Amino acid sequence: MDDVESWPTVVCGTMVRMRVTPSTPTVYIVGAGGQLGTALQGRSAQAPDSVVWRPLTSADIDIADETSVAAALGDLGPEDVVVNCAAYTDVDGAESDLSGARRVNVTGPAVLAAHTAAAGAWLIHVSTDYVFPGAAPDSDRPEGYEPDDVSGEPATVYGATKLAGERAVLEADPRATVVRTAWVYTGGPESRDFVGTMRRLEKSRDTVSVVDDQLGSPTYCIDLADGLWELVAAGPRPEVTGAVLHATNAGRATWFDVAAAVFEEVGAERSRVLPTTTAEFPRPAPRPAYSVLSGRSWAAAGLTPLRDWRAALHASIAASEGSLP
């Protein structure tokens, strides 16, 4: 019988006793202090029983620094998984900070991929719908973009650096998996995402004007986290290694649709949400008019499709009010 040792693992400041063997796989959550990294930790009950997970925040690892990565992932082995949630996500800020965006979105993922390739570990790299130019009319792609539909240049620095990061990852580690997602939110009343913002505006304004000419795939962060844990549990199979997958809640919506649904969920009149156009809200970085992502690649890999976006939104509001999702 293998020797078995028990020791404490620090998870988000809480000491958790785990019974592990010397060969127990470790799932490293890089970017653990962000929205998705936090959700992955909160949904760790969905993780396989056979793994230990280790959160790494920006205080623990500088993904663009080879020395820092080597130190943080020093024990990385072939049975381990690195889930990279770290990203420069300030879409407008990136327009005037190309070097900063490239450092986090291109150099960092490439450094991580070089380490996972050398160790034989599996890298899951999270990316975005902004890699697409976003000008396609609905009729061209009625079910959303497929992973191989990338053509032309992204319209933003953020999108361009994320696309370059995807390519750098797969070049450095051909066994890596890229998972694109979109319009991610947690939905709590204090959260800084779109749903949280709408909840606060509902309380402070009589009406809210929201753009109705951007169409995308709203994604509940908890559902995305559960999907990633399912991906981890299924392992680095031929269907997913070296692949780009799309993971979003099913369906499509405009920001106006989402805002109106938020108002409905909290018992407010949806008529208080007024449709407007992108032209009325100029931003440093142009927003894609169309960035719906098809979920066919996710299902084809044998993974459970994420539920419809409207049901997920309901669950997010219910969860923040103390009900189960």
Backbone hydrogen bonds in HBPLUS format (Angstrom, degrees):
<---DONOR---> <-ACCEPTOR-->    atom                        ^
c    i                          cat <-CA-CA->   ^        H-A-AA   ^      H-
h    n   atom  resd res      DA  || num        DHA   H-A  angle D-A-AA Bond
n    s   type  num  typ     dist DA aas  dist angle  dist       angle   num
A0009-THR N   A0016-VAL O   3.13 MM   7  5.49 165.8  2.15 145.7 149.8     1
A0016-VAL N   A0009-THR O   3.15 MM   7  5.49 168.6  2.17 148.2 151.8     2
A0011-VAL N   A0014-THR O   3.02 MM   3  5.25 173.7  2.02 149.1 151.2     3
A0014-THR N   A0011-VAL O   2.95 MM   3  5.25 161.5  1.98 114.0 120.0     4
A0024-THR N   A0021-THR O   2.97 MM   3  5.24 165.8  1.99 122.1 122.0     5
A0052-VAL N   A0025-PRO O   2.92 MM  27  6.33 158.1  1.97 156.4 163.3     6
A0081-VAL N   A0026-THR O   2.97 MM  55  6.35 163.4  2.00 152.4 156.2     7
A0027-VAL N   A0052-VAL O   2.75 MM  25  6.19 153.8  1.81 150.2 159.2     8
A0054-ARG N   A0027-VAL O   2.80 MM  27  6.10 160.5  1.83 152.1 154.6     9
A0028-TYR N   A0081-VAL O   2.76 MM  53  6.19 160.8  1.80 165.2 165.3    10
A0083-VAL N   A0028-TYR O   2.84 MM  55  6.10 170.7  1.85 170.0 172.3    11
A0029-ILE N   A0054-ARG O   2.93 MM  25  6.05 163.3  1.95 142.5 147.8    12
A0056-LEU N   A0029-ILE O   2.82 MM  27  5.78 159.7  1.87 158.1 151.3    13
A0030-VAL N   A0083-VAL O   2.94 MM  53  6.01 155.2  2.00 151.9 159.7    14
A0085-CYS N   A0030-VAL O   2.80 MM  55  5.70 159.8  1.84 150.0 153.7    15
A0031-GLY N   A0056-LEU O   2.94 MM  25  6.10 143.2  2.08 169.1 178.8    16
A0034-GLY N   A0031-GLY O   3.14 MM   3  5.75 168.9  2.15 120.5 124.0    17
A0032-ALA N   A0056-LEU O   3.09 MM  24  5.36 171.0  2.09 124.9 125.4    18
A0038-THR N   A0034-GLY O   2.87 MM   4  5.82 154.9  1.93 145.5 152.2    19
A0039-ALA N   A0035-GLN O   3.09 MM   4  6.33 154.1  2.16 140.5 147.7    20
A0040-LEU N   A0036-LEU O   2.86 MM   4  6.15 155.7  1.92 154.9 161.1    21
A0041-GLN N   A0037-GLY O   3.20 MM   4  6.46 154.2  2.27 142.3 148.4    22
A0042-GLY N   A0038-THR O   2.93 MM   4  6.21 159.9  1.98 149.3 155.4    23
A0043-ARG N   A0039-ALA O   2.87 MM   4  6.03 135.8  2.07 145.5 156.8    24
A0044-SER N   A0041-GLN O   3.20 MM   3  5.10 153.9  2.27 113.2 110.6    25
A0046-GLN N   A0043-ARG O   2.90 MM   3  5.81 167.6  1.91 127.5 131.6    26
A0047-ALA N   A0044-SER O   2.92 MM   3  5.08 158.9  1.97 106.3 113.3    27
A0051-VAL N   A0048-PRO O   3.31 MM   3  5.86 168.3  2.33 119.4 119.5    28
A0060-ASP N   A0057-THR O   2.86 MM   3  5.21 147.7  1.97 108.4 118.5    29
A0061-ILE N   A0057-THR O   3.09 MM   4  6.39 141.7  2.24 151.9 163.3    30
A0065-ASP N   A0062-ASP O   2.95 MM   3  5.49 166.7  1.97 124.3 127.7    31
A0069-VAL N   A0065-ASP O   2.95 MM   4  6.22 163.9  1.98 159.9 164.8    32
A0070-ALA N   A0066-GLU O   2.90 MM   4  6.00 160.9  1.94 146.2 151.7    33
A0071-ALA N   A0067-THR O   3.01 MM   4  6.20 150.3  2.10 143.4 151.2    34
A0072-ALA N   A0068-SER O   2.93 MM   4  6.15 162.2  1.96 151.6 156.3    35
A0073-LEU N   A0069-VAL O   2.83 MM   4  5.83 154.6  1.89 151.8 158.5    36
A0076-LEU N   A0073-LEU O   3.09 MM   3  5.31 164.2  2.11 117.8 118.9    37
A0080-ASP N   A0077-GLY O   3.05 MM   3  5.48 165.6  2.07 120.1 124.5    38
A0122-TRP N   A0080-ASP O   3.09 MM  42  6.46 168.1  2.10 149.5 152.3    39
A0082-VAL N   A0122-TRP O   2.83 MM  40  6.21 161.4  1.86 158.3 162.6    40
A0124-ILE N   A0082-VAL O   2.79 MM  42  6.12 166.9  1.81 164.6 166.9    41
A0084-ASN N   A0124-ILE O   2.79 MM  40  6.15 159.4  1.83 160.5 167.8    42
A0126-VAL N   A0084-ASN O   3.18 MM  42  6.10 168.2  2.19 158.2 158.4    43
A0091-VAL N   A0089-THR O   2.93 MM   2  5.59 113.4  2.39 114.3  97.0    44
A0094-ALA N   A0090-ASP O   2.89 MM   4  5.96 147.9  1.99 155.9 162.8    45
A0095-GLU N   A0092-ASP O   3.14 MM   3  5.63 144.7  2.28 109.7 118.6    46
A0096-SER N   A0093-GLY O   3.19 MM   3  5.83 151.8  2.27 114.8 121.3    47
A0097-ASP N   A0094-ALA O   3.06 MM   3  4.67 161.5  2.10  98.6 104.3    48
A0101-ALA N   A0097-ASP O   3.00 MM   4  6.24 165.1  2.02 157.5 161.7    49
A0102-ARG N   A0098-LEU O   2.85 MM   4  6.00 161.6  1.88 153.8 159.0    50
A0103-ARG N   A0099-SER O   2.97 MM   4  6.06 151.4  2.05 141.6 149.5    51
A0104-VAL N   A0100-GLY O   3.30 MM   4  6.56 160.1  2.34 148.2 151.3    52
A0105-ASN N   A0101-ALA O   2.81 MM   4  5.74 161.8  1.84 152.8 159.2    53
A0106-VAL N   A0102-ARG O   2.87 MM   4  4.97 147.4  1.97 129.3 134.6    54
A0107-THR N   A0102-ARG O   2.93 MM   5  6.29 158.6  1.97 157.3 164.2    55
A0108-GLY N   A0103-ARG O   2.93 MM   5  6.06 145.5  2.05 144.3 154.6    56
A0110-ALA N   A0106-VAL O   3.13 MM   4  6.24 156.2  2.19 148.8 155.9    57
A0111-VAL N   A0107-THR O   2.95 MM   4  6.22 155.1  2.01 155.6 162.3    58
A0112-LEU N   A0108-GLY O   2.98 MM   4  6.29 165.5  2.00 159.0 163.0    59
A0113-ALA N   A0109-PRO O   2.87 MM   4  6.04 160.6  1.91 147.4 152.9    60
A0114-ALA N   A0110-ALA O   2.97 MM   4  6.19 151.5  2.06 145.0 152.2    61
A0115-HIS N   A0111-VAL O   3.19 MM   4  6.49 152.1  2.28 146.6 153.3    62
A0115-HIS N   A0112-LEU O   3.10 MM   3  5.24 119.5  2.48  97.3 111.9    63
A0116-THR N   A0112-LEU O   2.92 MM   4  6.29 160.8  1.96 156.1 161.7    64
A0117-ALA N   A0113-ALA O   2.90 MM   4  5.95 159.2  1.94 147.8 153.8    65
A0118-ALA N   A0114-ALA O   3.07 MM   4  6.18 157.1  2.13 138.7 144.8    66
A0119-ALA N   A0115-HIS O   3.03 MM   4  6.18 149.6  2.12 145.4 153.2    67
A0120-GLY N   A0116-THR O   2.85 MM   4  5.76 121.2  2.20 139.1 153.5    68
A0121-ALA N   A0116-THR O   2.91 MM   5  4.74 130.6  2.16 140.9 145.4    69
A0120-GLY N   A0117-ALA O   3.28 MM   3  5.07 141.5  2.43  92.4 103.2    70
A0177-THR N   A0123-LEU O   2.88 MM  54  6.29 161.2  1.92 161.8 168.2    71
A0125-HIS N   A0177-THR O   2.80 MM  52  6.17 161.5  1.83 162.7 168.4    72
A0179-VAL N   A0125-HIS O   2.83 MM  54  6.11 162.0  1.86 152.7 157.2    73
A0127-SER N   A0179-VAL O   2.74 MM  52  5.81 164.3  1.76 137.4 139.8    74
A0181-THR N   A0127-SER O   3.18 MM  54  6.31 148.6  2.28 118.0 121.2    75
A0129-ASP N   A0181-THR O   3.03 MM  52  6.07 115.9  2.46 161.1 165.8    76
A0132-PHE N   A0129-ASP O   3.15 MM   3  6.10 173.9  2.15 127.1 129.0    77
A0289-ALA N   A0134-GLY O   2.93 MM 155  5.55 121.3  2.28 142.8 149.6    78
A0290-TYR N   A0134-GLY O   2.90 MM 156  4.75 147.6  2.01 128.2 133.3    79
A0140-ASP N   A0137-PRO O   3.08 MM   3  5.72 149.5  2.18 118.3 126.2    80
A0141-ARG N   A0138-ASP O   3.17 MM   3  5.65 130.3  2.43 111.0 122.0    81
A0144-GLY N   A0141-ARG O   2.97 MM   3  5.14 165.6  1.99 114.4 118.3    82
A0145-TYR N   A0292-VAL O   2.76 MM 147  6.13 162.2  1.79 150.9 144.7    83
A0294-SER N   A0145-TYR O   2.85 MM 149  5.35 169.3  1.86 138.8 141.4    84
A0149-ASP N   A0146-GLU O   2.99 MM   3  5.39 166.5  2.01 123.4 125.6    85
A0160-ALA N   A0156-THR O   2.92 MM   4  6.11 161.1  1.96 146.8 152.6    86
A0161-THR N   A0157-VAL O   2.87 MM   4  6.02 160.7  1.91 154.7 158.9    87
A0162-LYS N   A0158-TYR O   2.98 MM   4  6.18 154.1  2.05 149.7 157.4    88
A0163-LEU N   A0159-GLY O   2.94 MM   4  6.13 156.8  1.99 149.1 155.1    89
A0164-ALA N   A0160-ALA O   2.98 MM   4  6.15 159.4  2.03 143.0 149.1    90
A0165-GLY N   A0161-THR O   2.86 MM   4  5.98 143.0  1.99 137.4 148.0    91
A0166-GLU N   A0162-LYS O   2.97 MM   4  6.28 151.5  2.05 145.8 152.1    92
A0167-ARG N   A0163-LEU O   3.11 MM   4  6.43 165.6  2.13 152.5 155.3    93
A0168-ALA N   A0164-ALA O   2.91 MM   4  6.10 151.5  1.99 143.5 151.9    94
A0169-VAL N   A0165-GLY O   2.93 MM   4  6.10 155.5  1.99 148.8 154.9    95
A0170-LEU N   A0166-GLU O   3.08 MM   4  6.39 169.1  2.09 156.8 158.2    96
A0171-GLU N   A0167-ARG O   2.99 MM   4  6.05 141.7  2.14 140.5 151.0    97
A0172-ALA N   A0168-ALA O   3.00 MM   4  6.10 160.1  2.04 145.9 150.8    98
A0173-ASP N   A0169-VAL O   2.80 MM   4  5.87 153.4  1.87 153.2 161.6    99
A0176-ALA N   A0173-ASP O   2.97 MM   3  5.58 169.1  1.98 125.8 128.8   100
A0242-GLY N   A0176-ALA O   2.71 MM  66  5.19 141.4  1.85 131.1 144.2   101
A0178-VAL N   A0243-ALA O   2.99 MM  65  6.35 169.5  2.00 160.7 163.2   102
A0245-LEU N   A0178-VAL O   2.79 MM  67  6.18 163.9  1.82 162.5 166.4   103
A0180-ARG N   A0245-LEU O   2.81 MM  65  6.19 164.7  1.83 167.9 164.8   104
A0247-ALA N   A0180-ARG O   2.88 MM  67  6.15 169.4  1.89 176.1 178.8   105
A0219-THR N   A0183-TRP O   3.10 MM  36  5.66 171.5  2.10 126.8 124.8   106
A0185-TYR N   A0219-THR O   3.00 MM  34  6.35 147.0  2.11 161.7 165.3   107
A0221-CYS N   A0185-TYR O   2.76 MM  36  5.50 169.3  1.77 161.9 159.8   108
A0191-SER N   A0188-GLY O   3.05 MM   3  5.06 157.6  2.10 106.2 113.4   109
A0197-THR N   A0193-ASP O   2.93 MM   4  6.14 155.2  2.00 152.0 159.8   110
A0198-MET N   A0194-PHE O   2.92 MM   4  6.18 157.5  1.97 151.9 157.4   111
A0199-ARG N   A0195-VAL O   3.04 MM   4  6.30 151.6  2.13 146.6 154.2   112
A0200-ARG N   A0196-GLY O   3.13 MM   4  6.43 150.8  2.22 144.9 152.0   113
A0201-LEU N   A0197-THR O   2.90 MM   4  6.18 159.5  1.95 152.2 158.5   114
A0202-GLU N   A0198-MET O   2.91 MM   4  6.02 147.9  2.01 145.0 152.9   115
A0203-LYS N   A0200-ARG O   3.11 MM   3  5.37 133.8  2.33 101.0 112.8   116
A0204-SER N   A0201-LEU O   3.07 MM   3  4.98 133.3  2.30  94.4 107.5   117
A0205-ARG N   A0201-LEU O   2.89 MM   4  5.64 142.0  2.04 158.9 158.7   118
A0208-VAL N   A0272-ARG O   2.93 MM  64  6.40 152.2  2.01 156.6 161.6   119
A0274-LEU N   A0208-VAL O   2.75 MM  66  5.97 166.4  1.77 151.8 156.7   120
A0210-VAL N   A0274-LEU O   2.86 MM  64  6.16 158.4  1.91 163.4 169.7   121
A0276-THR N   A0210-VAL O   2.95 MM  66  5.60 136.1  2.15 136.0 134.1   122
A0256-PHE N   A0211-VAL O   2.97 MM  45  5.58 122.8  2.31 153.0 153.0   123
A0212-ASP N   A0276-THR O   2.85 MM  64  5.80 151.2  1.94 162.0 155.4   124
A0215-LEU N   A0289-ALA O   2.87 MM  74  6.02 166.4  1.89 135.6 137.8   125
A0291-SER N   A0215-LEU O   2.86 MM  76  6.27 160.9  1.90 164.6 170.9   126
A0216-GLY N   A0253-ALA O   2.90 MM  37  5.69 171.1  1.91 160.9 160.1   127
A0253-ALA N   A0216-GLY O   3.09 MM  37  5.69 151.2  2.18 146.6 153.7   128
A0223-ASP N   A0220-TYR O   2.97 MM   3  5.43 119.9  2.35 110.0 124.2   129
A0224-LEU N   A0220-TYR O   3.09 MM   4  6.44 157.5  2.14 153.9 161.0   130
A0225-ALA N   A0221-CYS O   2.87 MM   4  6.11 158.0  1.92 148.3 154.4   131
A0226-ASP N   A0222-ILE O   2.94 MM   4  6.19 160.4  1.98 148.7 153.7   132
A0227-GLY N   A0223-ASP O   2.94 MM   4  6.16 153.8  2.01 144.6 152.1   133
A0228-LEU N   A0224-LEU O   2.92 MM   4  6.23 152.8  1.99 150.5 157.6   134
A0229-TRP N   A0225-ALA O   2.96 MM   4  6.27 155.2  2.02 150.9 157.5   135
A0230-GLU N   A0226-ASP O   2.96 MM   4  6.23 149.6  2.05 144.4 153.0   136
A0231-LEU N   A0227-GLY O   2.93 MM   4  6.23 151.4  2.02 144.0 152.1   137
A0232-VAL N   A0228-LEU O   2.89 MM   4  6.18 158.6  1.94 149.1 154.3   138
A0233-ALA N   A0229-TRP O   2.89 MM   4  6.10 161.5  1.92 148.0 153.0   139
A0234-ALA N   A0230-GLU O   2.98 MM   4  6.18 148.8  2.08 147.2 154.9   140
A0235-GLY N   A0232-VAL O   3.13 MM   3  5.31 138.0  2.32 100.8 112.4   141
A0237-ARG N   A0235-GLY O   2.88 MM   2  5.75 130.2  2.13 111.6  96.3   142
A0240-VAL N   A0237-ARG O   3.00 MM   3  5.61 158.2  2.05 118.9 125.2   143
A0241-THR N   A0237-ARG O   3.00 MM   4  6.09 161.9  2.03 167.0 172.6   144
A0243-ALA N   A0240-VAL O   3.16 MM   3  5.13 154.2  2.23 125.9 122.8   145
A0250-ALA N   A0307-ARG O   2.92 MM  57  5.67 145.7  2.04 121.4 128.8   146
A0309-TRP N   A0250-ALA O   2.90 MM  59  5.59 152.2  1.98 153.6 149.2   147
A0257-ASP N   A0254-THR O   3.04 MM   3  5.03 113.4  2.50  93.7 109.2   148
A0258-VAL N   A0254-THR O   3.05 MM   4  6.45 158.0  2.10 152.0 157.3   149
A0259-ALA N   A0255-TRP O   2.92 MM   4  6.13 166.3  1.94 151.7 155.3   150
A0260-ALA N   A0256-PHE O   2.92 MM   4  6.08 167.5  1.93 155.9 159.1   151
A0261-ALA N   A0257-ASP O   2.99 MM   4  6.16 153.3  2.06 144.0 151.5   152
A0262-VAL N   A0258-VAL O   2.90 MM   4  6.19 150.2  1.99 149.6 158.1   153
A0263-PHE N   A0259-ALA O   3.03 MM   4  6.37 161.6  2.06 153.7 157.5   154
A0264-GLU N   A0260-ALA O   3.05 MM   4  6.33 158.4  2.09 145.4 151.3   155
A0265-GLU N   A0261-ALA O   2.89 MM   4  6.13 157.1  1.95 148.2 154.4   156
A0266-VAL N   A0262-VAL O   3.13 MM   4  6.43 144.8  2.26 150.4 158.7   157
A0268-ALA N   A0263-PHE O   2.76 MM   5  4.90 154.3  1.83 159.5 150.6   158
A0267-GLY N   A0264-GLU O   3.02 MM   3  5.12 161.4  2.05 108.6 113.0   159
A0272-ARG N   A0269-GLU O   3.13 MM   3  5.83 167.2  2.15 116.5 120.6   160
A0273-VAL N   A0270-ARG O   3.00 MM   3  5.61 165.8  2.02 117.0 121.6   161
A0280-GLU N   A0277-THR O   3.05 MM   3  5.50 147.9  2.15 108.3 117.2   162
A0281-PHE N   A0278-THR O   2.89 MM   3  5.35 158.2  1.94 114.9 122.2   163
A0299-ALA N   A0295-GLY O   3.19 MM   4  6.52 165.4  2.22 157.6 160.7   164
A0300-ALA N   A0296-ARG O   2.84 MM   4  5.94 157.9  1.89 150.1 157.1   165
A0301-ALA N   A0297-SER O   3.18 MM   4  6.28 129.4  2.45 133.4 144.1   166
A0301-ALA N   A0298-TRP O   3.23 MM   3  5.32 138.6  2.41  96.9 108.1   167
A0303-LEU N   A0298-TRP O   3.28 MM   5  5.72 155.1  2.34 150.3 149.1   168
A0302-GLY N   A0299-ALA O   2.88 MM   3  5.22 155.5  1.94 115.7 119.0   169
A0312-ALA N   A0308-ASP O   3.04 MM   4  6.30 155.6  2.10 152.9 160.7   170
A0313-LEU N   A0309-TRP O   2.90 MM   4  6.11 151.1  1.99 143.3 150.6   171
A0314-HIS N   A0310-ARG O   3.10 MM   4  6.35 161.2  2.14 144.8 149.3   172
A0315-ALA N   A0311-ALA O   3.02 MM   4  6.27 155.8  2.08 143.1 149.7   173
A0316-SER N   A0312-ALA O   2.90 MM   4  6.20 148.7  2.00 147.2 155.8   174
A0317-ILE N   A0313-LEU O   3.08 MM   4  6.40 160.0  2.13 156.0 159.6   175
A0318-ALA N   A0314-HIS O   2.97 MM   4  6.17 165.0  1.99 152.5 157.2   176
A0319-ALA N   A0315-ALA O   2.83 MM   4  5.94 156.1  1.89 147.5 154.0   177
A0320-SER N   A0316-SER O   3.15 MM   4  6.31 154.9  2.22 141.4 147.3   178
A0321-GLU N   A0317-ILE O   3.17 MM   4  6.38 126.5  2.48 138.5 152.0   179
A0321-GLU N   A0318-ALA O   3.16 MM   3  5.14 139.2  2.33  95.5 107.3   180
A0323-SER N   A0318-ALA O   2.77 MM   5  4.99 151.2  1.85 156.4 146.5   181
A0322-GLY N   A0319-ALA O   3.15 MM   3  5.21 162.8  2.18 106.5 108.8   182
